[in-house]
Amino acid sequence: MHDTQVIIIGGSLVGLSAAAFLAWRGVKTIVIEKHRGSALHPRATGFTEHTLEFYRAIGIADRIPTVDPGFRLRRATVESLVGAVTHEAVWTPSDTPAAATPERALSPAGMAAFAQDKLEPILRSRSAELGADLRLGTELLSFEKTDIGVTVKVRERETGRQYALSAAYMIAADGADSPVRDALGIERHGVGHIMNIRSVLFHCPAADTYLDRGFQQFEIDQEDFKAFLTTYGDGRWVLMFYGGEAKPAQDYAGDIRRALGVDLPFEIITSGAWEMAGRIADTYSKGRIFLAGDAAHQLPPTRGGFGANTGIDDAWNLAWKLQLVLDGTSNPSLLTSYTQERQPIGWLRHQQTFARPDYARYVGNALAGETLYDDKAMELGQLHRSNIIMGAGDDLPASAHPDEWAGQPGTRAPHLWVDVNRHTSTIDLFTRQFTLVTENPDWIREADTARDETGLTLTRLHVGRQVFINDAKSFATAFGTGSEGAALVRPDGLICWRTSRAPDRTSDSLTTVLRRTAALA
């Protein structure tokens, strides 16, 4: 009845990630993208361990170089790139200095300082390898919702040819100015418009030698010249200005020399402008259409990676849900959990962005009383709540260090090194199906019964028999199950239910738990 199962509008970072995640799960996907390649301005450049865990699952993490584990993105106020440092702006004021002995690794993946225009070709290639249909150079003209799906009208920009496509569902990853979101009448709220930013991108490898002081971002502060300078780590730099009139790229040459403070050869690549703003959509879905990335949450670049990484996490959260609904395993009601889980995360990141020193000054310190969470808590310890997660009460904080959660439902399953036919991480075991993990053989038998009663594809892992912990931390401690209990992990790696009791001492049967957490049809 349809040309494909899912149509994605927008083939930039989030749209391509969604295409790769869906195709990896066997969902037929068409991407509509008006451009044929990546923008000259790289935009995003920092990707967290959590994002790299998703890319690890679909087989591209080894193509993305990572930074040293102790790397911290630092920002200094200077007169110029070569001038003396007059102030260092901290990202999270409550952060303590790095300990002499590094903490135990919280993820099997590293962080990447990798420009978006280098990551997108990897995602295009992998999406196509997995079977996604990328319609580049094709733009959306209109769309129509029906009871059974979505029909779109598109146009090939080179030939002018117009045609229609239909799908069961549609994802709008079409940017902060999303025409799809506007057509759906979905409103946004937040701090709103702050200012327009002008920028010029230039190539200056010689400037990289001035990074040895340990700073990567520079607030240029001269009496009559204020700007922001940062590097993409590959010889490219970007100089930004707060407000003012846009001008041709070549007219920025004098500004670049002034910001560098030393005579270095450079080549201007392009210039651009963007809006600094904070807006979160009131809902991330309407009918069979879902918002992801900047279409759902418009946030400025942050040292915590709250922009692009949040959008990629949206796509990972949504992909498995679409898969199970489309293959008939789950009821469509499963999809209501997307907004329930992800919209509060968007708000959390909005509040965290504008409460921090980097941006608080632009909103008059309006969020001064906000509790600030460090990067580990924000990336690896954010709490999701929805009707398919059991035990994530309203009394819990929005985020915490992963070790503090110790397997709390609604949070990412902890990372432990394990041996299971190979040396790997628990993170790698929770990417395809619902998985019950336990040290208690009674729960293994209970899982077999529940699997027979529900028909759900359920993996059960018996710690100490099938899986052997090879880590400083025990399974019982990390997952909070004790020796008698069990934890249920979703296909996106979130714990959705947990008990510290044996089956005969637990109020809900595992069959009941599975019916709720998977919204079984």
C-alpha positions in Angstrom: 0.0 0.0 0.0 3.0 2.3 0.5 6.2 3.1 -1.4 8.2 2.6 1.8 7.7 2.3 5.5 9.3 5.5 6.7 10.0 8.8 4.8 12.6 11.1 6.4 12.5 14.8 5.4 16.0 16.1 5.8 19.2 14.3 5.1 21.7 16.1 7.3 23.2 14.7 10.5 20.1 13.7 12.3 18.1 12.6 9.2 21.0 10.4 8.1 21.5 9.0 11.5 17.8 8.1 11.6 18.0 6.5 8.2 21.0 4.4 9.3 19.4 3.3 12.5 16.1 2.4 10.8 17.8 0.6 7.9 20.0 -1.3 10.4 16.8 -2.5 12.0 15.4 -3.7 8.7 12.9 -0.8 8.2 12.5 0.4 4.6 13.4 4.1 4.5 13.5 6.9 1.9 15.4 10.1 2.7 14.3 13.3 1.0 17.2 15.9 1.0 17.2 19.0 -1.1 21.0 19.3 -1.2 23.4 16.9 -2.8 26.1 17.1 -0.2 27.1 18.6 3.1 27.1 22.3 3.9 30.4 24.1 3.6 30.1 25.2 7.2 30.7 22.0 9.2 28.5 23.2 12.1 28.6 20.4 14.8 32.0 19.1 15.7 31.7 17.3 19.1 30.2 13.9 19.5 29.7 12.2 22.9 30.4 8.7 24.1 26.7 8.0 24.0 26.4 9.0 20.3 29.5 6.9 19.5 27.8 3.9 21.2 24.9 4.2 18.7 27.4 4.4 15.9 29.3 1.4 17.4 26.1 -0.6 17.1 25.6 0.1 13.4 29.3 -0.5 12.6 30.8 2.9 11.9 32.4 3.9 15.1 35.8 2.7 13.9 35.7 5.2 11.1 35.4 8.1 13.5 38.6 9.2 15.4 38.2 9.8 19.1 40.0 12.2 21.5 42.1 11.2 24.5 39.9 10.2 27.5 41.1 13.2 29.6 40.2 15.8 26.9 38.1 18.8 28.0 36.9 21.5 25.7 38.3 24.8 27.2 37.4 28.4 26.5 39.6 31.4 27.2 39.1 35.1 27.0 42.1 36.7 25.1 42.9 39.8 23.1 43.8 37.6 20.2 44.7 34.0 19.5 48.3 34.7 20.4 47.4 37.1 23.3 47.6 36.4 27.0 44.7 34.5 28.7 42.8 36.9 30.9 40.0 34.5 32.0 38.9 30.9 31.5 35.2 30.2 31.4 34.2 27.0 33.0 31.4 24.9 31.4 29.9 23.5 34.7 30.9 25.7 37.7 30.5 22.9 40.1 33.0 20.6 38.3 35.9 19.5 40.4 39.4 19.2 38.9 40.3 16.0 37.3 41.4 13.4 39.8 45.0 12.1 39.7 43.6 8.6 39.3 41.0 8.6 36.4 37.6 7.1 37.2 36.6 3.8 35.9 35.4 4.1 32.2 31.7 4.6 32.0 31.5 3.7 28.3 33.2 1.4 25.8 33.3 4.4 23.4 35.2 7.6 23.3 34.3 11.1 22.4 35.0 12.5 19.0 36.0 16.0 17.8 35.0 15.4 14.3 33.5 17.9 11.9 29.9 17.3 10.7 30.8 17.5 7.1 33.2 14.6 7.6 30.7 12.5 9.5 27.8 12.9 7.1 29.5 11.1 4.2 30.1 8.1 6.5 26.4 8.1 7.4 25.4 8.4 3.8 27.5 5.5 2.8 26.4 3.3 5.7 22.7 4.1 5.2 23.0 3.2 1.6 24.9 0.0 2.4 22.1 -1.0 4.8 19.4 -0.4 2.2 18.1 3.1 2.8 17.1 5.0 -0.4 18.7 8.5 -0.4 16.9 10.9 -2.7 19.5 13.7 -2.8 18.8 16.9 -4.6 15.1 16.4 -4.0 12.9 18.8 -2.1 9.6 18.4 -0.3 6.7 20.4 -1.8 3.8 19.3 0.3 2.6 16.4 2.5 -0.8 15.0 3.5 -1.7 12.9 6.5 -4.1 10.0 6.1 -5.5 7.4 8.5 -3.0 4.8 7.2 0.1 6.9 6.5 1.6 10.0 5.0 1.8 11.1 1.3 4.4 13.5 0.2 4.9 15.4 -3.1 8.5 16.0 -4.0 10.5 17.6 -6.8 13.9 16.8 -8.2 15.7 20.2 -8.2 17.9 19.5 -11.3 15.2 18.1 -13.6 12.1 19.7 -12.1 10.3 16.3 -12.1 7.6 16.0 -9.5 6.2 12.9 -8.0 4.4 11.5 -5.0 5.5 9.0 -2.4 3.6 7.4 0.5 4.8 5.8 3.7 3.3 4.5 7.0 5.3 7.1 9.0 7.3 10.3 8.4 10.2 11.9 10.4 10.8 15.6 10.0 14.5 16.3 10.5 14.2 19.4 8.4 15.9 21.9 10.7 15.1 24.7 13.2 12.8 26.4 10.6 11.0 23.1 9.9 8.3 23.6 7.3 6.8 20.3 8.4 6.5 21.4 12.0 5.0 24.7 11.0 2.5 23.0 8.7 1.5 20.7 11.6 0.8 23.7 13.8 3.2 22.6 16.5 4.3 25.5 18.7 7.6 26.0 20.5 8.5 27.6 23.7 11.8 28.6 25.4 14.0 31.7 25.8 13.3 32.4 22.1 15.4 34.6 19.8 18.5 36.0 21.3 20.6 37.4 18.4 21.8 36.6 15.0 25.4 35.4 14.6 27.6 36.1 11.6 30.5 33.7 10.9 33.4 33.2 8.5 35.1 29.8 7.9 38.7 29.8 6.9 41.6 27.4 6.5 44.7 28.3 8.6 46.8 25.2 9.6 49.5 27.5 10.9 47.1 28.7 13.7 46.9 25.1 15.0 50.3 25.6 16.6 48.8 28.0 19.1 46.5 25.3 20.5 49.3 23.9 22.7 48.1 26.1 25.6 45.2 23.7 26.0 42.4 26.0 24.8 40.2 25.3 21.7 37.8 28.2 22.0 38.6 31.9 22.3 36.5 34.9 23.2 38.3 37.8 21.4 38.0 40.8 23.6 39.5 44.1 22.3 38.2 47.6 23.0 36.3 47.9 19.8 36.4 44.3 18.5 34.5 41.4 20.1 34.3 38.0 18.4 34.5 34.3 19.1 37.2 32.1 17.5 37.3 28.3 17.5 38.9 25.4 15.6 37.5 22.3 13.9 40.8 20.5 14.7 41.7 20.0 11.0 43.2 23.3 10.0 39.8 25.0 9.6 38.8 27.8 11.9 35.6 29.8 12.3 35.3 33.3 13.5 31.9 34.5 14.8 30.4 37.9 15.5 27.5 38.7 17.7 25.0 40.7 15.6 25.9 43.2 13.0 25.4 43.2 9.2 26.4 40.3 7.1 29.0 40.9 4.4 30.7 38.9 1.6 33.1 36.2 2.8 36.3 38.0 1.4 35.5 41.1 3.4 36.2 39.3 6.6 40.0 39.1 5.9 40.9 42.1 8.1 38.7 40.7 10.9 40.5 37.3 10.7 44.0 39.0 10.9 42.8 41.0 13.9 41.5 37.9 15.7 44.7 35.9 15.0 46.9 38.7 16.2 49.8 37.5 14.1 50.5 37.4 10.4 49.6 33.9 9.3 48.5 32.7 5.8 44.9 31.7 5.5 42.3 31.0 2.9 38.6 32.0 3.4 36.2 29.2 2.6 32.8 30.7 3.1 30.7 32.9 5.4 27.2 32.5 6.9 24.7 33.5 9.5 22.6 31.7 12.0 20.2 32.5 14.8 21.1 32.0 18.5 17.9 30.9 20.1 16.3 28.4 22.5 13.0 26.8 21.4 11.5 23.4 22.3 8.5 22.0 20.5 5.5 21.4 22.6 5.1 17.9 21.2 7.5 15.8 19.1 4.8 14.0 17.1 1.4 14.5 15.5 -0.4 11.5 14.2 2.1 9.6 12.1 4.7 12.3 11.8 7.6 12.8 14.2 10.0 15.7 14.8 13.7 15.0 15.4 16.8 17.2 15.8 16.6 20.9 15.4 13.0 20.6 14.2 12.2 19.5 17.7 14.7 21.4 19.8 16.6 24.5 18.6 19.6 25.1 20.8 22.9 27.0 20.2 26.2 25.0 20.1 27.4 24.0 23.5 30.5 22.5 25.0 28.3 19.7 26.3 27.1 18.8 22.8 23.5 19.5 23.6 22.5 20.1 20.0 23.5 17.5 17.5 23.9 14.7 20.0 20.4 15.3 21.4 19.0 14.9 17.9 20.9 11.7 17.2 19.6 10.3 20.5 16.1 11.2 19.3 16.6 9.1 16.3 17.9 6.1 18.3 15.0 6.3 20.6 12.4 6.3 17.8 14.0 3.8 15.5 13.3 0.6 17.5 9.8 1.7 18.3 8.9 2.2 14.6 10.5 -1.2 13.9 8.3 -3.0 16.4 5.1 -1.2 15.4 5.8 -1.8 11.7 6.5 -5.5 12.1 3.3 -6.0 14.1 5.0 -6.8 17.4 3.8 -3.7 19.2 0.6 -1.5 19.2 0.9 1.9 17.7 0.5 3.3 21.2 4.2 2.5 21.7 4.9 5.5 19.6 3.3 7.9 22.1 6.3 7.3 24.4 8.6 9.1 21.9 7.3 12.5 23.0 6.9 11.4 26.6 10.6 10.5 26.8 12.3 12.9 24.5 10.5 16.2 24.9 11.5 16.5 28.6 15.1 15.7 27.6 14.9 18.6 25.1 13.7 20.9 27.9 16.4 19.6 30.3 19.1 20.5 27.7 17.4 23.9 27.1 17.6 24.7 30.8 21.1 23.4 31.2 22.3 25.5 28.2 21.0 28.8 29.3 21.7 28.4 33.0 25.5 27.9 32.3 28.0 30.8 32.1 28.5 30.4 28.4 24.9 31.6 27.7 23.4 32.8 31.0 24.5 36.4 30.2 22.3 36.4 27.1 19.1 35.6 29.0 19.7 37.9 32.0 20.6 34.9 34.2 16.9 34.0 34.1 17.7 30.4 35.0 20.2 31.1 37.8 18.5 28.7 40.2 18.7 25.7 37.9 20.6 22.7 39.1 23.5 22.1 36.8 24.5 18.5 36.0 28.0 17.6 34.7 28.7 16.1 31.3 28.7 12.5 32.6 25.3 12.9 34.1 23.9 14.7 31.1 25.1 12.2 28.5 25.1 8.9 30.4 22.7 9.5 33.2 19.7 11.4 32.0 16.3 9.9 33.1 13.5 9.0 30.7 9.9 8.7 31.9 7.0 7.2 30.0 4.1 4.8 30.2 6.4 2.0 29.0 9.0 2.5 31.7 8.2 1.0 35.1 9.7 2.5 38.2 10.8 6.0 37.0 8.9 8.1 39.5 8.4 11.9 39.5 10.5 12.1 42.7 13.7 11.3 40.9 16.1 13.9 39.6 16.2 14.6 35.8 19.8 13.4 35.7 22.6 11.9 37.8 26.0 10.3 37.5 25.5 6.7 36.1 27.1 5.1 39.2 24.5 6.9 41.3 21.6 5.4 39.3 22.9 1.8 39.6 20.5 0.4 37.0 17.6 2.7 37.7 14.7 2.1 35.2 14.6 5.0 32.7 18.3 5.3 32.5 20.9 3.9 30.1 22.1 0.4 31.1 25.5 0.5 32.8 28.7 -0.3 31.0 30.6 -3.3 32.2 33.4 -5.2 30.4 32.2 -8.8 29.9 33.3 -11.9 28.1 30.6 -13.6 26.0 32.3 -15.5 23.2 34.3 -12.3 22.9 35.5 -9.4 25.1 32.9 -6.7 24.8 30.7 -4.3 26.7 27.3 -4.8 28.2 26.3 -1.8 26.0 26.9 -3.9 22.9 24.5 -6.6 24.2 21.5 -4.3 24.4 21.0 -3.0 20.8 18.7 -5.4 18.9 16.0 -6.9 21.2 14.5 -6.7 24.6 17.0 -8.4 26.9 16.5 -9.8 30.4 19.8 -10.0 32.4 20.2 -11.8 35.7 22.4 -14.0 37.9 19.3 -15.9 39.1 18.5 -19.1 37.1 14.9 -18.8 38.2 14.6 -15.6 36.1 16.0 -17.4 33.1 13.2 -20.0 33.4 10.7 -17.1 33.9 12.0 -15.5 30.7 11.4 -18.6 28.7 7.8 -18.8 30.0 7.2 -15.1 29.2 8.7 -15.5 25.8 6.3 -18.4 25.0 3.3 -16.5 26.4 3.9 -13.3 24.6 5.7 -14.3 21.4 8.1 -11.4 21.9 11.7 -11.9 20.7 13.4 -11.8 24.1 17.1 -12.4 24.7 17.9 -13.7 28.2 21.5 -13.4 29.5 22.5 -15.5 32.5 25.4 -13.7 34.2 28.0 -16.3 35.4 26.8 -18.9 32.9 26.5 -17.2 29.5 28.0 -13.8 30.3 31.1 -13.4 32.5 31.8 -10.0 34.1 35.4 -8.9 33.6 35.2 -5.6 35.3 36.1 -3.9 38.6 32.4 -3.6 39.4 30.0 -6.5 39.9 26.8 -7.0 37.9 24.6 -7.0 41.0 26.0 -3.6 42.1 26.1 -1.9 38.7 22.5 -3.0 37.8 21.1 -2.8 41.3 19.5 -6.3 41.1 21.4 -8.0 43.9 22.0 -11.7 43.4 18.3 -12.6 43.2 16.8 -10.0 40.9 16.8 -9.1 37.2 16.8 -6.1 34.8 14.9 -5.7 31.5 16.7 -3.7 28.9 15.1 -2.3 25.7 16.5 -2.4 22.2 17.8 1.1 22.7 19.8 0.2 25.8 17.5 1.8 28.4 16.5 -0.2 31.4 12.7 -0.3 31.5 12.1 -2.5 34.5 14.1 -3.9 37.4 13.7 -6.0 40.5 16.0 -7.1 43.3 13.6 -10.0 44.1 13.3 -13.6 42.8 10.3 -14.3 40.5 8.2 -15.9 43.3 8.6 -12.7 45.4 7.8 -10.2 42.6 4.3 -8.7 42.3 4.2 -8.4 38.5 4.9 -11.4 36.3 7.5 -11.0 33.5 4.7 -11.6 31.0 2.8 -8.6 32.4 6.0 -6.5 32.4 6.7 -7.4 28.7 3.2 -6.6 27.6 3.5 -3.1 29.1 7.1 -2.2 28.3 6.8 -3.4 24.7 3.1 -2.3 24.2 2.5 -5.7 22.8 -0.1 -6.1 20.1 
